[in-house]
Amino acid sequence: MLQSLRKPGPMTLVLAVLLLGGQAQLGMAGTPTSTAQPPAGLAPAAIETLTYDHVHFGVPDPAKAVEWYAKYLGGQPGPAGEPNDRLLFGKTRFIFLKTDKPLPSAGSAVDHIGLSVPNLAAKIMELQTAGVKIVTPIQEEPGLFKHAFIEDPWGAKIEVLQDPETLGFHHVHLRAPDPEGAFKWYLEMFGGERKKLKGRVDALKYGEVWVLAEKGEATLSEGHAIDHIGWRTTMDLSAKAAELKAKGVKFTTEPRPFRDIHISYVEGPAAVKIELLQR
């Protein structure tokens, strides 16, 4: 239409600006800039909310770790036919990977995990009597809950808390120089809900599992007592990988079959190692 206006008079310029106004906005220097809006009549593409699937620990002896987590923290055997290197905490798997000398999780990109119990005082007394390392005794966070920190025999930091609204596996606590940027990354790539835990603490939620993030420098999670964390997709894994690659996600291991599932690994914010799988 602009080419049919023969004379570049004042009216031509007015029409040109009006016609361009629906396609671009003028920047501060008069340069057209994209509005980043979807074409008229098209809704933004929906982002699949992935299911939080597991925590993968590094331990020298997986069988002993299974025994310890079942005895002291209440893990249950997995479904029939699954390998014996794991336990279930509700719907979340704790999987134990043989690692000769795992580094402590504190200070890594996956700093610690949280487990909620009905009676915190009784549980900490039980653990203390059994010789479990109590890192921080019971404290109460006003408006949140009572909690304490322990460490498993291989260096995994665990927050034990009393939150009757979410018993069992409660949360993953990440570290990142830019927590807000990390939250945005997970929302864009994995979906989830942006919420506030107890109306106070910024968090994401995947089903019953909370994901928290604190500001701080962090080392990569791989090789630590909490080696990596995992989400599950309902899509074909190769198709999901292609979708995420188009958004700039770095895959460190391409999708491949493993036992009766398909797995891949990606790098999250602050070098969190993340397993993405199709079960």
RAURKA-V510776 format. One record per run of one state. SS is the DSSP state (h for helix, s for strand, l for the rest). FROM is the first residue (numbers start at 1). TO is the last residue. Records with the same first field share a line. If there is no record, write none. Layout:
SS = FROM-TO ; FROM-TO
This chain:
l = 1-1 ; 5-9 ; 22-24 ; 27-31 ; 34-50 ; 60-61 ; 74-75 ; 77-85 ; 90-91 ; 99-102 ; 104-107 ; 109-109 ; 117-119 ; 130-132 ; 141-145 ; 152-156 ; 163-167 ; 177-178 ; 191-192 ; 198-200 ; 207-208 ; 216-218 ; 220-223 ; 225-225 ; 233-236 ; 247-249 ; 259-260 ; 268-268 ; 272-272 ; 279-279
h = 2-4 ; 10-21 ; 62-73 ; 120-129 ; 179-190 ; 237-246 ; 269-271
s = 25-26 ; 32-33 ; 51-59 ; 76-76 ; 86-89 ; 92-98 ; 103-103 ; 108-108 ; 110-116 ; 133-140 ; 146-151 ; 157-162 ; 168-176 ; 193-197 ; 201-206 ; 209-215 ; 219-219 ; 224-224 ; 226-232 ; 250-258 ; 261-267 ; 273-278
